[in-house]
Each structure stands twice: as C-alpha cells, then as structure tokens.
Amino acid sequence: MTRTPVPPPDDVISTGCGFKILVEYVDWNVVSTTFATSASPLVEIQSGVAKVRLTNLETGEAITLNISGPLVVQAFSDGSSVLAEEGPWLHVDVPPGLGVPAVFLTQGRVVFTFDAEGDVTTTSSGRLVDLCAELAA
C-alpha cells in the first residue's frame, strides 16, 4: 500500500455558464492510497479534505463547497476500469450536449465504467446541483 499527497488542481476561470466563474481550491488535503486486490491489480482511493469557492466574476456572488469525495479507481487486467465518485464532486467546463450543466456538483454516487475498448457506461444515484443556476442569481 502506498499513500501519496495529491496536489490541488490549478485555480481556473470557467466560462461554460455564459459568465465567468473563478474556481478556487481553498482547502486541500487529499491523499491517494494505492494497493492491489485479487480482483483488481490496481486500486486507488483519493480521500481527504477538499473545498472549493466558486465566484461569479460579474456579480460577486460566491459559494464555498465541500467536494471531498472520495474517488475510487479500479484498473483490471483485461484493460477495463471503473471510476467511482462517492459523495460530493465538482464538475467544471463540461462540454455542451451531454445533458448536464457546464458546472455542477454531484452528491451521491457516479460510476464511470470503461471497457477494454474504451467505451464508457455511466450510472448514478443521488443528486445533481446546477451551479450555473445558483451563481446566476
């Protein structure tokens, strides 16, 4: 088992909502733990404290969110993998046409399953919060 600190993402300005949002990672103490199991030669769990502040740069409206997850990634010997977001997760600059807002928070479980050819299946339970709408007010 290996434990490694995960550096915070760079602060960014998102324009996907139709207005500029400053995304600042304000509290970050995330650790990656990797190990192997009989079913998966590689398992990675990212957990810890992760908080972000989103600010609408036109209105000054700001919200601070807990996005601590955790994230569980499993890679299998056949080339397939599973990425599971548990708890709160932030998604920024999601491309249009996917049926979700450009900036949103998930609360619950979102699972991305990649087969050996790279095809993706997504399942989810929980709640999706449209942060574009929250910051537009």
Secondary structure, 3 states (H helix, E strand, C coil): CEEEEECCCCCEEECCCCCCEEEEEEEEEEEEEEECCCCCCEEEEEEEEEEEEEEECCCCCEEEEECCCCEEEEECCCCCEEEEEEEEEEEECCCCCCCCCCEEEEEEEEEEEECCCCCEEEEEEEEEEEHHHHHHC
